[in-house]
Amino acid sequence: MGVVGHVRSKGANRLGRSDRSAAGRWFWEIDRVLLLFVAVLIAIGLVAVAAASPAAGQRYSGAGMTFAPLHYFYRQLVWITLALPVMIGVSMLPRQKAKRLCLIGTVFFIGLLFLVPIIGSEVNGARRWLGMGFAQFQPSEFLKPMFIVSIAWLLSLKGQDESLPVVPLSGIVTGLIALLLMKQPNFGETVIFASVWVLLLTLSGAPLRFLAILGAGAVAVVILAYFFYPVAHTRIDGFLFDHGDTYQTDSALRTLTAGGLFGAGPGAGTHKFQLPEPHTDYIFSVIGEEFGIIACLAIAILYMAIVARVLIRLLHEEDRFVVLAAAGLVCQFGMQALINMAVNVQIAPSKGMTLPFISYGGSSMVALSIGMGLLLAFTRRNPYLHRSPYVVKWSGR
């Protein structure tokens, strides 16, 4: 074999099934279809942020500040450049190390939540951020994936020792986080944390009677929140009775439907300039105006495909912890996407929640990358696991 042939052969085998390097094992064990879906979402997000950036720049360019039309697009490129290595790095972690990272991270970010009301930055009447300027971040975004994995680990211990009080402990942790979030106030994230906890309890085999009691308690909490929690009262009133300021959701629906089935075309939207937060909370409406309702349906199907892909993959998983962690992570991901899209089409009250991997935002992008990296780590599969010894020996030659 010539020198050129030898080099080609060496390059071809670098990521072959016989490659036992860390990168080689990762490439063959990772769910490449899931990774492709996420890459498509990120690409769609870049196009959507580019479409929304002029409107966002115009809205936030007051007080002597000027923004380039693609200001938010360039910043989103920076966040993606930071987030992708994080996602790949986390996805390469062994399961035990990923679990340990989440346990430590949960304690750390709960500690930061205690600091938010004291030293946090206030934006639009809510105090949810720590840091200043470009370095601002939202601790609750990073806490979400780590909380899910930690609760999954806690509930999985029930299979080892029935006497362990894991359900009360998980409830105490969830309740503490909910109180800290409602103080910000952050009603939408509180709903996400509580819903994921109930989902994990259900998957872990909690008795139906206990789940029914939780359901009744949830209804009671919503009723109490309506009467005693001003943020919930305003949101519920605006959604159910058209009381108060419904400008945001009304504008979002008008913008989304303005483009019809196929959209006005890239950069041709006009309604987006009257839309609040066009690059974050209401970017789905910008997509509807410029690329059409069909594009919005395609994005919704893509989110459904990601959730379905992971849940189907878990059907063959025997590790109780992995099932709980991966199911919780992907359901939280799907729930956040569903809530954002529901707000944009006016079938849910406004919650200030981003569209995963599509909305602009540093905290959101990096935190989602950590969550997806964990999901990819927990769904990794040895390609030789279900093969006969003969095939393993043959393929390793």
C-alpha positions in Angstrom: 0.0 0.0 0.0 1.3 3.4 -1.0 1.8 6.3 1.4 -1.4 8.0 0.2 -3.4 4.8 0.7 -1.9 4.3 4.1 -2.9 7.8 5.2 -6.4 7.3 3.9 -6.8 4.0 5.6 -5.5 5.5 8.9 -8.0 8.4 8.7 -10.9 6.1 7.8 -10.2 3.9 10.8 -9.8 6.8 13.2 -13.5 6.7 14.1 -14.1 3.1 13.1 -15.8 0.7 15.5 -12.4 -0.7 16.5 -11.3 2.8 17.7 -11.2 2.6 21.6 -10.1 6.2 22.2 -12.4 8.4 24.2 -13.5 10.2 21.1 -14.1 7.0 19.2 -16.1 5.4 22.0 -18.2 8.6 22.3 -18.9 8.7 18.6 -20.2 5.1 18.4 -22.0 5.1 21.8 -23.8 8.5 21.5 -27.3 8.8 20.1 -26.3 10.5 16.8 -29.9 11.0 15.7 -30.7 12.9 18.9 -27.5 15.0 18.4 -28.6 15.8 14.8 -32.1 16.9 16.0 -30.4 19.3 18.5 -28.1 20.6 15.8 -31.1 21.4 13.6 -32.8 23.2 16.4 -29.7 25.3 17.1 -29.4 26.1 13.3 -33.1 27.1 13.3 -32.5 29.2 16.4 -29.7 31.2 14.7 -31.9 32.0 11.7 -34.8 33.0 14.0 -32.6 35.2 16.2 -31.2 36.9 13.0 -34.9 37.5 12.0 -35.8 38.9 15.4 -32.6 40.9 16.0 -33.6 44.1 14.2 -36.9 44.3 16.1 -35.2 43.6 19.4 -32.4 46.1 18.7 -34.9 48.8 17.8 -36.9 48.1 21.1 -33.8 48.2 23.3 -31.8 51.0 21.6 -33.2 53.9 23.6 -31.4 56.2 26.0 -28.7 57.0 23.6 -27.8 53.4 22.9 -27.5 52.1 19.4 -27.4 48.5 18.2 -26.4 46.9 14.9 -29.4 45.1 13.2 -27.7 41.8 13.8 -26.5 42.6 17.3 -28.3 39.7 19.0 -27.4 37.3 16.3 -23.7 37.9 16.8 -24.0 37.5 20.5 -26.0 34.3 20.0 -23.1 33.0 17.9 -20.8 33.7 20.9 -23.1 31.8 23.3 -23.4 28.8 20.9 -19.6 28.7 20.6 -19.4 28.5 24.4 -22.3 26.1 24.8 -21.5 23.4 22.2 -18.2 22.3 23.8 -20.0 22.2 27.2 -22.7 19.9 25.7 -20.1 17.6 24.1 -17.9 17.6 27.2 -20.8 16.7 29.5 -22.1 14.0 27.1 -18.7 12.3 27.3 -18.9 11.9 31.1 -19.4 8.4 32.6 -22.8 8.0 34.2 -21.4 8.0 37.8 -19.4 11.2 37.2 -22.4 12.9 35.6 -24.5 12.0 38.6 -21.9 13.3 41.0 -21.7 16.6 39.0 -25.4 17.0 39.3 -25.5 16.4 43.1 -22.8 19.0 43.7 -24.4 21.4 41.2 -27.8 21.1 42.9 -26.4 22.1 46.3 -24.4 24.9 44.7 -27.2 26.5 42.6 -29.7 26.2 45.5 -27.2 28.2 47.5 -27.1 30.8 44.7 -30.9 31.0 44.7 -30.7 32.1 48.3 -28.5 35.0 47.2 -30.7 36.1 44.3 -33.1 38.2 46.5 -30.2 39.8 48.3 -27.7 40.7 45.5 -29.6 39.8 42.4 -30.2 42.1 39.5 -33.8 43.3 38.8 -35.1 43.1 35.2 -38.7 43.9 34.3 -39.8 43.8 37.9 -38.3 40.4 38.6 -35.1 39.6 40.5 -33.8 36.4 38.9 -30.3 37.1 37.8 -26.8 37.3 39.4 -23.8 39.1 38.0 -23.7 42.2 35.9 -23.8 43.1 32.2 -22.7 40.4 29.8 -21.8 38.1 32.7 -25.4 37.9 34.1 -26.8 34.5 34.5 -30.0 32.9 35.9 -29.2 30.2 38.6 -32.6 28.5 38.2 -31.8 27.7 34.5 -28.7 25.8 35.6 -30.4 24.2 38.5 -33.1 22.6 36.4 -31.2 19.7 34.8 -29.1 19.1 38.0 -32.2 19.0 40.2 -33.8 16.5 37.9 -30.9 14.1 38.0 -30.5 14.5 41.8 -34.2 13.8 42.4 -34.0 10.8 40.0 -31.0 9.4 42.0 -32.8 10.0 45.3 -36.0 8.2 44.1 -34.0 5.4 42.6 -32.7 4.5 46.1 -36.2 3.3 46.9 -35.5 0.2 44.9 -32.5 -0.6 47.1 -34.1 0.1 50.5 -37.9 0.6 50.8 -37.5 2.1 54.3 -35.6 5.2 53.0 -37.7 8.4 53.2 -36.8 9.5 49.7 -40.2 10.8 48.8 -40.5 13.2 51.7 -36.9 14.3 51.2 -37.5 15.0 47.5 -40.6 16.9 48.4 -38.7 19.1 50.9 -36.1 19.9 48.3 -38.7 20.7 45.7 -40.7 22.8 48.1 -37.6 24.8 49.1 -36.8 25.6 45.5 -40.4 26.5 44.8 -40.4 29.0 47.7 -37.2 30.6 46.5 -38.5 30.9 42.9 -41.8 32.4 43.9 -40.0 35.0 45.9 -38.2 36.3 42.7 -41.1 36.0 41.4 -40.8 33.2 38.8 -44.1 31.4 38.7 -43.4 29.6 35.3 -40.2 27.9 36.6 -42.0 26.9 39.8 -44.5 25.1 37.7 -41.7 23.3 35.8 -39.9 22.1 38.9 -43.1 20.9 40.6 -44.4 19.2 37.5 -41.1 17.3 36.9 -41.1 16.2 40.5 -44.6 14.8 40.2 -43.6 13.1 36.9 -40.6 11.4 38.6 -42.7 10.3 41.5 -45.2 8.7 39.0 -42.4 6.9 37.1 -40.8 5.7 40.3 -44.0 3.9 41.2 -45.6 6.1 43.8 -49.1 4.9 44.9 -52.0 6.3 43.0 -53.6 7.4 46.3 -50.6 9.5 47.1 -50.5 11.0 43.6 -54.3 11.9 43.9 -53.6 13.7 47.2 -50.7 15.6 45.4 -53.1 16.5 42.6 -55.7 17.9 45.1 -52.9 19.7 46.9 -51.7 21.3 43.6 -55.3 22.6 42.9 -55.4 24.0 46.4 -52.0 25.7 45.9 -53.1 27.3 42.6 -56.3 28.6 44.3 -54.3 30.0 47.2 -51.8 31.5 44.7 -54.6 33.2 42.8 -55.8 35.0 46.0 -52.5 35.6 47.8 -49.8 35.7 45.1 -50.1 38.8 43.0 -48.1 37.5 40.0 -50.3 34.4 39.7 -53.5 36.5 40.2 -52.5 38.8 37.3 -51.5 36.0 35.0 -54.6 33.9 35.6 -56.9 36.9 35.4 -55.4 38.0 32.1 -55.6 34.5 30.6 -59.1 33.4 31.8 -61.0 36.7 32.0 -59.1 39.1 29.7 -58.5 41.4 32.6 -55.4 43.5 32.9 -52.7 43.9 30.3 -52.9 41.3 27.6 -50.9 43.3 25.1 -48.0 40.8 25.0 -50.0 37.7 24.2 -52.3 39.6 21.8 -49.3 40.9 19.9 -47.7 37.5 19.8 -50.8 35.9 18.2 -51.2 38.7 15.7 -47.5 38.4 14.7 -47.6 34.6 14.4 -50.6 34.6 12.1 -49.6 37.6 10.1 -47.4 35.5 7.8 -50.1 32.9 6.9 -49.0 29.4 5.9 -45.7 30.2 4.2 -44.6 33.5 5.8 -43.8 37.0 4.6 -40.2 35.9 3.9 -36.9 36.4 5.8 -36.6 40.0 7.0 -39.9 41.0 5.6 -42.0 40.8 8.8 -43.4 44.1 10.2 -45.5 43.0 13.2 -42.4 41.8 15.0 -41.4 45.5 15.6 -44.4 45.9 17.9 -43.7 42.6 19.7 -42.2 42.6 23.2 -39.2 40.3 23.7 -39.2 39.2 20.0 -35.8 37.5 20.4 -36.6 35.5 23.5 -40.1 34.8 24.9 -41.9 35.5 21.6 -39.4 34.3 19.0 -41.9 31.6 17.9 -44.3 34.3 16.7 -41.4 35.9 14.7 -40.9 32.5 13.0 -44.6 32.4 12.2 -44.6 35.8 10.6 -41.5 35.4 8.5 -41.5 31.6 7.7 -45.1 30.7 8.1 -47.3 28.5 10.3 -46.0 25.4 8.4 -42.5 26.2 9.7 -44.0 26.5 13.3 -45.6 23.1 12.9 -42.3 21.6 11.7 -40.5 23.0 14.8 -43.3 21.6 17.1 -42.9 18.2 15.4 -39.1 18.3 15.9 -39.6 18.9 19.6 -42.0 15.9 19.7 -39.5 13.8 17.8 -36.8 14.5 20.4 -39.0 13.6 23.3 -40.3 10.4 21.5 -36.7 9.4 20.5 -35.5 9.4 24.1 -38.6 7.7 25.6 -38.4 4.9 23.0 -34.7 4.5 23.6 -35.4 4.1 27.4 -37.7 1.1 26.7 -34.6 -1.1 26.7 -33.0 0.5 29.7 -32.8 -1.5 32.9 -31.1 1.0 35.2 -33.8 2.6 37.3 -31.8 5.8 37.9 -31.1 6.2 34.2 -34.7 5.8 33.2 -35.8 8.4 35.8 -33.0 10.9 35.0 -33.4 10.7 31.2 -37.2 10.7 31.2 -37.2 13.7 33.6 -34.6 15.6 31.5 -36.4 15.1 28.2 -39.9 15.8 29.6 -38.7 19.0 31.2 -37.2 20.0 27.8 -40.5 19.2 26.0 -42.6 20.9 28.7 -40.6 24.1 28.4 -41.0 24.1 24.6 -44.7 23.3 24.9 -45.3 26.1 27.4 -43.5 28.7 25.2 -45.4 27.7 22.1 -48.7 27.6 24.0 -48.1 31.2 25.3 -47.4 32.4 21.7 -50.6 30.9 20.4 -52.5 32.3 23.4 -53.6 29.0 25.0 -51.5 29.6 28.1 -50.8 32.6 30.3 -47.5 34.5 29.7 -44.7 32.9 31.7 -41.4 34.5 30.5 -40.0 31.1 29.3 -37.6 30.7 26.4 -38.0 28.3 23.5 -35.2 25.7 24.0 -32.2 26.1 21.7 -34.1 28.7 19.6 -34.6 31.7 21.8 -31.7 34.1 22.4 -30.0 34.0 25.8 -26.7 33.0 27.4 -28.0 31.4 30.5 -30.6 29.5 28.6 -28.3 28.3 25.9 -25.5 27.1 28.2 -27.9 25.5 30.7 -29.8 23.7 28.0 -26.5 22.4 26.6 -25.7 21.0 30.1 -29.1 19.4 30.2 -28.8 17.9 26.7 -25.3 16.8 27.4 -26.5 14.9 30.5 -29.3 13.4 28.4 -26.8 12.3 25.8 -24.5 10.8 28.5 -27.4 8.8 30.1 -28.6 7.5 26.7 -25.2 6.3 25.4 -25.1 2.7 24.4 -22.3 0.2 23.8 -22.7 -0.8 20.1 -21.6 -4.4 21.0 -23.9 -4.8 24.0 -26.5 -7.0 22.3 -24.3 -8.8 19.9 -23.1 -12.4 20.1 -19.5 -13.1 21.2 -18.6 -14.2 17.7 -19.7 -10.9 16.2 -17.8 -8.9 18.8 -14.6 -10.9 18.1 -15.1 -10.6 14.4 -15.8 -6.8 14.4 -12.8 -6.1 16.6 -10.3 -7.7 14.2 
